[in-house]
Amino acid sequence: MLEEAERRVRGAHLRVRFWSTVDVALGFPAAVLAGISGAAGLASADARVPAALLALVSAGFSAGANFLRSDVRRAANRESRRAWGEVEAGSRLLLAQETYLDREAVQESLRSLFDSRRAAMAIHRGDAQSGSATQ
């Protein structure tokens, strides 16, 4: 269970980084192009066609960011990373303490750990259904 949790924490972390990059890569150029197109459109009548083209490109970036919902996917993967980190920490703690615990305490710890794993799996399935677990 520890190895699975470690693997899933790494995967969720990579997805958080990916969606953060996508969010910035689409959002920042959209904002800059929108500002430039507005300034160009107000500068002179001759600059209206380039301003319109810049505005269209900016709208494309904005539409792409909205379609991909990278901010939502990033937040979902952060939650998945947190949940799997909890499973990982619980697994490590149980491994460190198992020689000092009696059988009933180990069983109770395992039940708690499996509950944490079940919750992490549910969060991960939610990510997968929104499409973010594929990246």
C-alpha positions in Angstrom: 0.0 0.0 0.0 2.9 2.3 0.7 4.3 1.8 -2.8 0.9 2.5 -4.3 0.5 5.7 -2.3 4.0 6.9 -3.2 3.3 6.3 -6.9 0.0 8.0 -6.8 1.4 11.0 -4.9 4.1 11.4 -7.5 1.5 11.1 -10.3 -0.8 13.7 -8.8 2.1 16.0 -8.2 3.1 15.8 -11.9 -0.5 16.5 -12.9 -0.6 19.5 -10.6 2.5 20.8 -12.3 1.2 20.1 -15.8 -2.1 21.8 -15.2 -0.4 24.8 -13.5 1.8 25.2 -16.6 -1.2 24.9 -19.0 -3.1 27.5 -16.9 -0.3 30.0 -17.1 0.6 29.2 -20.7 -3.0 30.0 -21.9 -4.0 32.6 -19.4 -1.0 34.9 -19.5 -0.8 35.3 -23.3 -4.6 35.9 -23.4 -4.3 38.7 -20.9 -1.3 40.3 -22.6 -2.8 40.1 -26.1 -6.1 41.5 -24.9 -4.3 44.5 -23.4 -2.2 45.0 -26.6 -5.2 44.7 -28.9 -7.1 47.3 -26.8 -4.2 49.7 -26.8 -3.6 49.2 -30.6 -7.3 49.7 -31.3 -7.3 53.0 -29.5 -4.0 54.2 -30.9 -5.2 54.9 -34.5 -7.7 53.9 -37.1 -5.0 52.1 -39.1 -4.2 49.8 -36.2 -7.8 48.4 -36.0 -7.2 45.4 -38.2 -4.1 44.2 -36.3 -5.9 45.0 -33.0 -8.9 42.8 -34.2 -6.5 40.0 -35.0 -4.8 40.2 -31.7 -8.2 40.2 -30.0 -9.2 37.1 -31.9 -6.0 35.3 -30.8 -6.6 36.4 -27.3 -10.1 35.1 -27.4 -8.8 31.8 -28.7 -6.4 31.5 -25.7 -9.2 32.4 -23.3 -11.6 29.9 -24.9 -8.9 27.2 -24.8 -8.3 27.9 -21.1 -12.0 27.8 -20.4 -12.5 24.6 -22.3 -9.6 22.8 -20.6 -10.5 24.0 -17.1 -6.9 23.7 -16.1 -7.5 25.6 -12.8 -10.2 23.1 -11.8 -8.0 20.2 -12.8 -5.1 21.5 -10.9 -7.2 21.9 -7.7 -8.6 18.4 -8.1 -5.2 16.9 -8.4 -4.0 18.9 -5.4 -6.8 17.3 -3.4 -5.8 13.8 -4.8 -2.2 14.5 -3.9 -3.2 15.4 -0.4 -5.4 12.3 0.0 -2.7 9.9 -1.3 -0.1 11.7 0.9 -2.3 10.8 3.9 -2.3 7.2 2.9 1.4 7.3 2.4 2.0 8.8 5.9 -0.4 6.4 7.5 1.4 3.5 5.9 4.8 4.7 7.0 3.5 5.2 10.5 2.0 1.7 10.7 5.2 0.2 9.4 7.2 2.0 12.0 4.9 1.1 14.9 3.7 -2.4 14.0 6.3 -4.2 16.2 5.1 -2.2 19.2 1.4 -2.6 18.7 -0.8 -5.5 19.7 -2.8 -7.4 17.1 -6.0 -5.4 17.7 -4.3 -2.1 17.4 -2.6 -3.2 14.1 -6.0 -4.3 12.8 -7.6 -1.0 13.8 -4.8 0.9 12.1 -5.2 -1.1 9.0 -8.9 -0.4 8.9 -8.2 3.3 9.2 -5.6 3.0 6.5 -7.9 1.2 4.1 -10.6 3.9 4.8 -8.1 6.5 3.9 -7.2 4.6 0.7 -10.8 4.2 -0.2 -11.3 8.0 0.2 -8.2 8.7 -1.9 -9.5 6.3 -4.6 -12.8 8.1 -4.7 -11.1 11.4 -5.1 -8.9 10.0 -7.8 -11.9 8.5 -9.6 -13.5 12.0 -9.5 -10.3 13.4 -11.1 -10.5 10.7 -13.8 -14.1 11.4 -14.6 -13.3 15.1 -15.1 -10.5 14.0 -17.4 -7.6 15.2 -15.3 -6.2 11.8 -14.4 -5.2 11.2 -18.0 -2.6 13.9 -17.9 
